[in-house]
Amino acid sequence: MLYSSPQVLRKQGNYEFEGFFSTFWEQSVRMMHGLSETGGARFLHIIQPNQYVETGREFSAEERTIAFTNDPGHRKLVKSGYGVMTATAPKLRDAGIPCCFRC
């Protein structure tokens, strides 16, 4: 899992973050797929929506307290990261890597 503090990522700028994250994430998925194939295991990468993706789900007050931050920079980066992953998923599927984000 890739994680960096919102303060560090804000300094990098959104464009720089998206490029870094896209490359890092795609390479990680390709490596996991390769390791699975080498070991004879089946592989399916599932991209699960996070709490900042609009799905129509209603969160309880307790869930909102736990899952959401008041830091708008963090929210923006998490939403952006999900967008990068879903945009890259077709490229992975075209390469023969099972990848699902609307399953």
Buried (B, 14 or more C-beta within 10 A) or exposed (E): EEEEEBEEBBEBEEEEBBEBBBEEBBEEBBEEBEEBEEEEEEBEBEBEEEBBBEEEEEEEEEEEEEEEEEEEBBBBBBBBBBEBBBEBBEEBEEEEBEBEBEE
